[in-house]
Amino acid sequence: GWARALSGSLARPRRIVMPDLRNHGDSPKATSMGYVSMVEDVVALLDSLGIDRCCVLGHSMGGKVAAALALLHPERVEAVSVLDIAPVAYSGQNGP
């Protein structure tokens, strides 16, 4: 698929992992939708896959999760790309 094509076109081929965030796609349903909880889900996935450091790309809400991952676990993030979000809080209930 397109992930394999993208990986092969990069200067350094990469393994691409595309998780569904909680309450999206086939991921488990949870009552919490906080960014800290979603970051911890991503960290658990990285741990289960044996990935110590990674480059993270996030789109929309995934971009906020990618940014929060880089802030909360900088030792796990080699690089971060955030697409299609505004770098602002949308309400007092959002954010890490």
N, CA, C and O atoms as a GROMACS GRO file, in nm:
protein
  384
    1GLY      N    1   0.080  -0.118   0.000
    1GLY     CA    2   0.000   0.000   0.000
    1GLY      C    3   0.086   0.126   0.000
    1GLY      O    4   0.207   0.122  -0.023
    2TRP      N    5   0.020   0.237   0.027
    2TRP     CA    6   0.089   0.366   0.020
    2TRP      C    7   0.195   0.381   0.127
    2TRP      O    8   0.293   0.452   0.106
    3ALA      N    9   0.179   0.315   0.242
    3ALA     CA   10   0.281   0.325   0.348
    3ALA      C   11   0.413   0.263   0.301
    3ALA      O   12   0.520   0.318   0.328
    4ARG      N   13   0.406   0.150   0.231
    4ARG     CA   14   0.528   0.087   0.179
    4ARG      C   15   0.593   0.177   0.073
    4ARG      O   16   0.715   0.192   0.071
    5ALA      N   17   0.512   0.237  -0.014
    5ALA     CA   18   0.566   0.328  -0.116
    5ALA      C   19   0.631   0.449  -0.050
    5ALA      O   20   0.739   0.491  -0.092
    6LEU      N   21   0.568   0.505   0.052
    6LEU     CA   22   0.624   0.620   0.122
    6LEU      C   23   0.756   0.581   0.188
    6LEU      O   24   0.855   0.653   0.175
    7SER      N   25   0.758   0.470   0.257
    7SER     CA   26   0.879   0.426   0.326
    7SER      C   27   0.994   0.410   0.228
    7SER      O   28   1.107   0.451   0.257
    8GLY      N   29   0.967   0.352   0.112
    8GLY     CA   30   1.072   0.331   0.012
    8GLY      C   31   1.120   0.458  -0.053
    8GLY      O   32   1.232   0.462  -0.105
    9SER      N   33   1.040   0.564  -0.050
    9SER     CA   34   1.080   0.689  -0.114
    9SER      C   35   1.155   0.783  -0.020
    9SER      O   36   1.207   0.886  -0.064
   10LEU      N   37   1.161   0.750   0.107
   10LEU     CA   38   1.232   0.834   0.202
   10LEU      C   39   1.383   0.818   0.184
   10LEU      O   40   1.429   0.715   0.134
   11ALA      N   41   1.460   0.920   0.225
   11ALA     CA   42   1.605   0.913   0.214
   11ALA      C   43   1.658   0.791   0.289
   11ALA      O   44   1.754   0.727   0.245
   12ARG      N   45   1.597   0.760   0.401
   12ARG     CA   46   1.632   0.642   0.479
   12ARG      C   47   1.502   0.565   0.502
   12ARG      O   48   1.418   0.610   0.579
   13PRO      N   49   1.485   0.450   0.437
   13PRO     CA   50   1.358   0.377   0.453
   13PRO      C   51   1.325   0.354   0.600
   13PRO      O   52   1.413   0.329   0.682
   14ARG      N   53   1.197   0.362   0.632
   14ARG     CA   54   1.149   0.351   0.769
   14ARG      C   55   1.037   0.249   0.776
   14ARG      O   56   0.966   0.225   0.679
   15ARG      N   57   1.023   0.190   0.892
   15ARG     CA   58   0.906   0.110   0.923
   15ARG      C   59   0.795   0.208   0.958
   15ARG      O   60   0.816   0.300   1.037
   16ILE      N   61   0.678   0.191   0.900
   16ILE     CA   62   0.566   0.282   0.925
   16ILE      C   63   0.459   0.208   1.004
   16ILE      O   64   0.412   0.103   0.962
   17VAL      N   65   0.422   0.265   1.118
   17VAL     CA   66   0.318   0.211   1.204
   17VAL      C   67   0.208   0.316   1.209
   17VAL      O   68   0.234   0.432   1.239
   18MET      N   69   0.084   0.276   1.179
   18MET     CA   70  -0.027   0.370   1.175
   18MET      C   71  -0.136   0.327   1.273
   18MET      O   72  -0.231   0.259   1.235
   19PRO      N   73  -0.122   0.366   1.400
   19PRO     CA   74  -0.223   0.324   1.498
   19PRO      C   75  -0.351   0.407   1.489
   19PRO      O   76  -0.349   0.524   1.452
   20ASP      N   77  -0.461   0.342   1.523
   20ASP     CA   78  -0.585   0.416   1.548
   20ASP      C   79  -0.576   0.468   1.691
   20ASP      O   80  -0.541   0.392   1.781
   21LEU      N   81  -0.608   0.593   1.711
   21LEU     CA   82  -0.614   0.643   1.848
   21LEU      C   83  -0.739   0.587   1.916
   21LEU      O   84  -0.832   0.543   1.850
   22ARG      N   85  -0.738   0.590   2.049
   22ARG     CA   86  -0.853   0.537   2.124
   22ARG      C   87  -0.983   0.598   2.074
   22ARG      O   88  -0.990   0.716   2.039
   23ASN      N   89  -1.084   0.516   2.070
   23ASN     CA   90  -1.218   0.552   2.023
   23ASN      C   91  -1.224   0.586   1.874
   23ASN      O   92  -1.319   0.649   1.829
   24HIS      N   93  -1.123   0.545   1.799
   24HIS     CA   94  -1.120   0.565   1.654
   24HIS      C   95  -1.093   0.431   1.587
   24HIS      O   96  -1.018   0.348   1.640
   25GLY      N   97  -1.152   0.410   1.471
   25GLY     CA   98  -1.125   0.289   1.395
   25GLY      C   99  -1.151   0.163   1.476
   25GLY      O  100  -1.256   0.148   1.539
   26ASP      N  101  -1.054   0.072   1.473
   26ASP     CA  102  -1.068  -0.056   1.541
   26ASP      C  103  -1.007  -0.055   1.681
   26ASP      O  104  -0.997  -0.160   1.745
   27SER      N  105  -0.965   0.060   1.729
   27SER     CA  106  -0.903   0.066   1.862
   27SER      C  107  -1.008   0.046   1.971
   27SER      O  108  -1.128   0.065   1.947
   28PRO      N  109  -0.963   0.007   2.091
   28PRO     CA  110  -1.059  -0.011   2.202
   28PRO      C  111  -1.130   0.120   2.237
   28PRO      O  112  -1.075   0.229   2.219
   29LYS      N  113  -1.250   0.105   2.285
   29LYS     CA  114  -1.328   0.221   2.329
   29LYS      C  115  -1.292   0.251   2.475
   29LYS      O  116  -1.277   0.159   2.556
   30ALA      N  117  -1.279   0.378   2.507
   30ALA     CA  118  -1.242   0.419   2.642
   30ALA      C  119  -1.322   0.544   2.679
   30ALA      O  120  -1.366   0.619   2.592
   31THR      N  121  -1.339   0.566   2.808
   31THR     CA  122  -1.414   0.684   2.852
   31THR      C  123  -1.329   0.810   2.843
   31THR      O  124  -1.382   0.918   2.816
   32SER      N  125  -1.197   0.798   2.864
   32SER     CA  126  -1.108   0.913   2.858
   32SER      C  127  -1.064   0.939   2.714
   32SER      O  128  -1.029   0.847   2.640
   33MET      N  129  -1.067   1.065   2.675
   33MET     CA  130  -1.015   1.106   2.544
   33MET      C  131  -0.905   1.210   2.562
   33MET      O  132  -0.876   1.285   2.469
   34GLY      N  133  -0.844   1.216   2.680
   34GLY     CA  134  -0.741   1.316   2.705
   34GLY      C  135  -0.614   1.288   2.627
   34GLY      O  136  -0.583   1.173   2.596
   35TYR      N  137  -0.542   1.393   2.596
   35TYR     CA  138  -0.418   1.377   2.519
   35TYR      C  139  -0.313   1.298   2.595
   35TYR      O  140  -0.238   1.222   2.534
   36VAL      N  141  -0.305   1.314   2.726
   36VAL     CA  142  -0.208   1.239   2.805
   36VAL      C  143  -0.238   1.090   2.795
   36VAL      O  144  -0.147   1.009   2.780
   37SER      N  145  -0.365   1.053   2.803
   37SER     CA  146  -0.404   0.912   2.790
   37SER      C  147  -0.367   0.858   2.652
   37SER      O  148  -0.318   0.746   2.640
   38MET      N  149  -0.391   0.938   2.549
   38MET     CA  150  -0.358   0.892   2.413
   38MET      C  151  -0.208   0.880   2.394
   38MET      O  152  -0.161   0.789   2.327
   39VAL      N  153  -0.131   0.972   2.454
   39VAL     CA  154   0.015   0.960   2.449
   39VAL      C  155   0.060   0.831   2.515
   39VAL      O  156   0.145   0.760   2.461
   40GLU      N  157   0.004   0.799   2.630
   40GLU     CA  158   0.042   0.676   2.699
   40GLU      C  159   0.004   0.553   2.617
   40GLU      O  160   0.074   0.452   2.622
   41ASP      N  161  -0.106   0.560   2.541
   41ASP     CA  162  -0.140   0.451   2.449
   41ASP      C  163  -0.031   0.433   2.344
   41ASP      O  164   0.008   0.320   2.312
   42VAL      N  165   0.017   0.544   2.290
   42VAL     CA  166   0.122   0.538   2.187
   42VAL      C  167   0.251   0.483   2.248
   42VAL      O  168   0.318   0.400   2.185
   43VAL      N  169   0.287   0.527   2.368
   43VAL     CA  170   0.407   0.475   2.434
   43VAL      C  171   0.394   0.325   2.457
   43VAL      O  172   0.490   0.250   2.435
   44ALA      N  173   0.276   0.279   2.499
   44ALA     CA  174   0.254   0.135   2.519
   44ALA      C  175   0.269   0.059   2.387
   44ALA      O  176   0.325  -0.051   2.385
   45LEU      N  177   0.220   0.117   2.278
   45LEU     CA  178   0.236   0.054   2.147
   45LEU      C  179   0.383   0.047   2.109
   45LEU      O  180   0.431  -0.058   2.065
   46LEU      N  181   0.456   0.158   2.126
   46LEU     CA  182   0.600   0.157   2.096
   46LEU      C  183   0.671   0.050   2.178
   46LEU      O  184   0.754  -0.024   2.125
   47ASP      N  185   0.638   0.041   2.306
   47ASP     CA  186   0.699  -0.060   2.392
   47ASP      C  187   0.669  -0.201   2.342
   47ASP      O  188   0.757  -0.286   2.338
   48SER      N  189   0.543  -0.225   2.304
   48SER     CA  190   0.503  -0.359   2.259
   48SER      C  191   0.572  -0.397   2.128
   48SER      O  192   0.591  -0.516   2.100
   49LEU      N  193   0.608  -0.298   2.048
   49LEU     CA  194   0.675  -0.323   1.920
   49LEU      C  195   0.828  -0.318   1.932
   49LEU      O  196   0.899  -0.340   1.834
   50GLY      N  197   0.878  -0.288   2.052
   50GLY     CA  198   1.022  -0.280   2.074
   50GLY      C  199   1.086  -0.159   2.009
   50GLY      O  200   1.202  -0.164   1.967
   51ILE      N  201   1.011  -0.050   1.999
   51ILE     CA  202   1.060   0.074   1.936
   51ILE      C  203   1.102   0.170   2.047
   51ILE      O  204   1.017   0.218   2.122
   52ASP      N  205   1.231   0.199   2.056
   52ASP     CA  206   1.281   0.290   2.160
   52ASP      C  207   1.265   0.436   2.122
   52ASP      O  208   1.225   0.518   2.205
   53ARG      N  209   1.295   0.470   1.995
   53ARG     CA  210   1.284   0.608   1.945
   53ARG      C  211   1.222   0.602   1.807
   53ARG      O  212   1.238   0.505   1.733
   54CYS      N  213   1.149   0.708   1.773
   54CYS     CA  214   1.083   0.708   1.643
   54CYS      C  215   1.064   0.851   1.593
   54CYS      O  216   1.075   0.948   1.668
   55CYS      N  217   1.037   0.860   1.466
   55CYS     CA  218   0.989   0.984   1.406
   55CYS      C  219   0.837   0.974   1.406
   55CYS      O  220   0.781   0.871   1.369
   56VAL      N  221   0.771   1.081   1.448
   56VAL     CA  222   0.626   1.079   1.463
   56VAL      C  223   0.564   1.182   1.370
   56VAL      O  224   0.611   1.296   1.363
   57LEU      N  225   0.460   1.142   1.300
   57LEU     CA  226   0.383   1.232   1.216
   57LEU      C  227   0.239   1.220   1.261
   57LEU      O  228   0.185   1.110   1.270
   58GLY      N  229   0.176   1.333   1.289
   58GLY     CA  230   0.036   1.331   1.330
   58GLY      C  231  -0.045   1.432   1.252
   58GLY      O  232   0.002   1.542   1.223
   59HIS      N  233  -0.168   1.393   1.219
   59HIS     CA  234  -0.260   1.480   1.145
   59HIS      C  235  -0.379   1.514   1.233
   59HIS      O  236  -0.436   1.426   1.298
   60SER      N  237  -0.417   1.639   1.236
   60SER     CA  238  -0.533   1.687   1.311
   60SER      C  239  -0.517   1.651   1.459
   60SER      O  240  -0.417   1.690   1.520
   61MET      N  241  -0.611   1.578   1.518
   61MET     CA  242  -0.597   1.542   1.659
   61MET      C  243  -0.470   1.459   1.681
   61MET      O  244  -0.406   1.471   1.786
   62GLY      N  245  -0.435   1.376   1.585
   62GLY     CA  246  -0.311   1.298   1.594
   62GLY      C  247  -0.189   1.388   1.598
   62GLY      O  248  -0.087   1.350   1.655
   63GLY      N  249  -0.198   1.507   1.540
   63GLY     CA  250  -0.090   1.603   1.548
   63GLY      C  251  -0.070   1.654   1.689
   63GLY      O  252   0.042   1.673   1.735
   64LYS      N  253  -0.181   1.676   1.757
   64LYS     CA  254  -0.170   1.717   1.898
   64LYS      C  255  -0.113   1.604   1.983
   64LYS      O  256  -0.036   1.629   2.076
   65VAL      N  257  -0.150   1.480   1.952
   65VAL     CA  258  -0.094   1.366   2.025
   65VAL      C  259   0.056   1.355   1.995
   65VAL      O  260   0.135   1.330   2.086
   66ALA      N  261   0.096   1.374   1.870
   66ALA     CA  262   0.238   1.369   1.834
   66ALA      C  263   0.317   1.477   1.908
   66ALA      O  264   0.426   1.451   1.959
   67ALA      N  265   0.262   1.598   1.913
   67ALA     CA  266   0.329   1.707   1.984
   67ALA      C  267   0.338   1.678   2.133
   67ALA      O  268   0.442   1.702   2.195
   68ALA      N  269   0.230   1.626   2.190
   68ALA     CA  270   0.232   1.592   2.332
   68ALA      C  271   0.330   1.479   2.361
   68ALA      O  272   0.397   1.481   2.464
   69LEU      N  273   0.339   1.382   2.271
   69LEU     CA  274   0.438   1.274   2.286
   69LEU      C  275   0.578   1.332   2.291
   69LEU      O  276   0.659   1.293   2.375
   70ALA      N  277   0.608   1.425   2.200
   70ALA     CA  278   0.741   1.486   2.196
   70ALA      C  279   0.769   1.567   2.323
   70ALA      O  280   0.883   1.571   2.371
   71LEU      N  281   0.667   1.631   2.378
   71LEU     CA  282   0.685   1.710   2.501
   71LEU      C  283   0.698   1.623   2.625
   71LEU      O  284   0.780   1.650   2.712
   72LEU      N  285   0.616   1.519   2.633
   72LEU     CA  286   0.611   1.436   2.753
   72LEU      C  287   0.715   1.325   2.755
   72LEU      O  288   0.755   1.278   2.862
   73HIS      N  289   0.759   1.282   2.636
   73HIS     CA  290   0.856   1.172   2.625
   73HIS      C  291   0.961   1.206   2.519
   73HIS      O  292   0.974   1.134   2.420
   74PRO      N  293   1.036   1.314   2.538
   74PRO     CA  294   1.131   1.356   2.434
   74PRO      C  295   1.237   1.250   2.405
   74PRO      O  296   1.293   1.247   2.295
   75GLU      N  297   1.265   1.165   2.501
   75GLU     CA  298   1.365   1.059   2.480
   75GLU      C  299   1.316   0.954   2.380
   75GLU      O  300   1.396   0.875   2.329
   76ARG      N  301   1.186   0.952   2.351
   76ARG     CA  302   1.128   0.853   2.259
   76ARG      C  303   1.114   0.907   2.117
   76ARG      O  304   1.088   0.831   2.024
   77VAL      N  305   1.130   1.040   2.099
   77VAL     CA  306   1.098   1.104   1.971
   77VAL      C  307   1.224   1.159   1.906
   77VAL      O  308   1.292   1.246   1.961
   78GLU      N  309   1.255   1.106   1.788
   78GLU     CA  310   1.369   1.154   1.709
   78GLU      C  311   1.332   1.280   1.632
   78GLU      O  312   1.411   1.373   1.621
   79ALA      N  313   1.210   1.283   1.578
   79ALA     CA  314   1.160   1.398   1.502
   79ALA      C  315   1.008   1.395   1.507
   79ALA      O  316   0.948   1.289   1.526
   80VAL      N  317   0.947   1.513   1.492
   80VAL     CA  318   0.801   1.520   1.493
   80VAL      C  319   0.753   1.611   1.380
   80VAL      O  320   0.811   1.717   1.356
   81SER      N  321   0.647   1.567   1.312
   81SER     CA  322   0.580   1.648   1.210
   81SER      C  323   0.433   1.656   1.249
   81SER      O  324   0.369   1.555   1.278
   82VAL      N  325   0.381   1.778   1.249
   82VAL     CA  326   0.242   1.801   1.286
   82VAL      C  327   0.172   1.864   1.167
   82VAL      O  328   0.216   1.967   1.115
   83LEU      N  329   0.063   1.802   1.124
   83LEU     CA  330  -0.008   1.848   1.006
   83LEU      C  331  -0.151   1.889   1.039
   83LEU      O  332  -0.220   1.820   1.114
   84ASP      N  333  -0.193   2.001   0.985
   84ASP     CA  334  -0.332   2.042   0.986
   84ASP      C  335  -0.390   2.063   1.126
   84ASP      O  336  -0.499   2.014   1.156
   85ILE      N  337  -0.317   2.136   1.212
   85ILE     CA  338  -0.373   2.178   1.340
   85ILE      C  339  -0.331   2.321   1.367
   85ILE      O  340  -0.235   2.372   1.309
   86ALA      N  341  -0.404   2.385   1.455
   86ALA     CA  342  -0.363   2.516   1.504
   86ALA      C  343  -0.290   2.495   1.636
   86ALA      O  344  -0.335   2.416   1.719
   87PRO      N  345  -0.178   2.562   1.657
   87PRO     CA  346  -0.100   2.541   1.781
   87PRO      C  347  -0.157   2.618   1.900
   87PRO      O  348  -0.086   2.692   1.968
   88VAL      N  349  -0.287   2.600   1.923
   88VAL     CA  350  -0.355   2.670   2.032
   88VAL      C  351  -0.443   2.572   2.107
   88VAL      O  352  -0.483   2.468   2.053
   89ALA      N  353  -0.474   2.605   2.232
   89ALA     CA  354  -0.571   2.525   2.307
   89ALA      C  355  -0.711   2.563   2.260
   89ALA      O  356  -0.740   2.682   2.242
   90TYR      N  357  -0.796   2.466   2.241
   90TYR     CA  358  -0.932   2.492   2.195
   90TYR      C  359  -1.026   2.516   2.313
   90TYR      O  360  -1.131   2.578   2.297
   91SER      N  361  -0.990   2.466   2.430
   91SER     CA  362  -1.066   2.493   2.551
   91SER      C  363  -0.979   2.462   2.670
   91SER      O  364  -0.871   2.406   2.655
   92GLY      N  365  -1.023   2.498   2.789
   92GLY     CA  366  -0.946   2.470   2.911
   92GLY      C  367  -0.939   2.323   2.944
   92GLY      O  368  -0.862   2.284   3.032
   93GLN      N  369  -1.018   2.238   2.875
   93GLN     CA  370  -1.021   2.095   2.903
   93GLN      C  371  -0.921   2.018   2.819
   93GLN      O  372  -0.901   1.899   2.843
   94ASN      N  373  -0.857   2.081   2.722
   94ASN     CA  374  -0.767   2.010   2.631
   94ASN      C  375  -0.622   2.030   2.671
   94ASN      O  376  -0.588   2.125   2.741
   95GLY      N  377  -0.539   1.939   2.627
   95GLY     CA  378  -0.395   1.955   2.641
   95GLY      C  379  -0.334   1.872   2.750
   95GLY      O  380  -0.402   1.827   2.843
   96PRO      N  381  -0.202   1.850   2.738
   96PRO     CA  382  -0.132   1.772   2.839
   96PRO      C  383  -0.106   1.855   2.964
   96PRO      O  384  -0.048   1.805   3.061
   0.00000   0.00000   0.00000
